[in-house]
């Protein structure tokens, strides 16, 4: 008997492959649980290849239930089966996947925004960059096994148009559990923040000051104006920040401004914008100090970030 023909598809990102790769699957079930959270099960009748220019703006966890996936991603070739899921991250670069004939796979898709919001809610920290989890996730033990079981359960129950998962009071907590479980199951650069002993809750004045900085970081804040806006003395605010944030209020403000400046450099047009203009927009009067702080925080000079935007 002649070998079956290999089926090929190509798209810009994994998420955009739905139409171009529709002919790959002989059977598929896709469920949306919440904003940016999807579960899918696919069966590929024939050996199939999907090539994408970039992963996209989502996290993908792909677990072969039967058969195997051979992938090339971030310069690494991997063969995964039901013992380990493949993990792909936002803006992770080109992806090529090749599935054996008859392979059935579970795919969990999580928008980067949903993952960032969940991480911030758990830790109180805003991640400066996407998570960089390992390329594979062993699923035969530990929290990953429970997380995969939850994903499969929700995928099957979510397909019932009259089921409880159509009701927000039931679906929303379970969706949150799925995203939180992803954060706790994969290893990434922020894992220690999730498992560290929680610090005491910040005083209301410290939280209020941080909110003022985040909402209007370009304003010429001083310790006095921040303290007045929070209804406390400057000494009280200083003490609260040292105890609960680890740095004085004005140092934290510089970190907020540096993060905003970095985001502007990444989004700017290098032909019409300049490092000096961005630095001044966010209150950095000394260009040399701004460049040094940016290099220390992000591993490259502001000019290099602007050129790569």
Buried (B, 14 or more C-beta within 10 A) or exposed (E): EEEEEEBBBEBEBBBBBEEBBEEBBEEBBBBBBBEBBBBBBBBBBBBBBBBBBBBBBBBBBBBBBEBBBBBBBBEEEBEBBBEBBBBBBBEBEEBBBBBBBBBBBBBBBBBBEBBBBBBEEBBBEEBBEBBBBEBBBEBEEEEBEBBBEBBBBBBBBBBEEEEEBEEEEEBEEBBBBBBBBBBBBBEBEBBEBBEEEEEEEBBEBBBBBBEBBEEEBEEEBEBEEBBEBBEBBBEBBBBBBBEBBEEBBBEBBBBBBBBBBBBBBEEBEBEEBBBEEBBBBBBBEEEEEBBEBBBEEBEBBBBBBBEEE
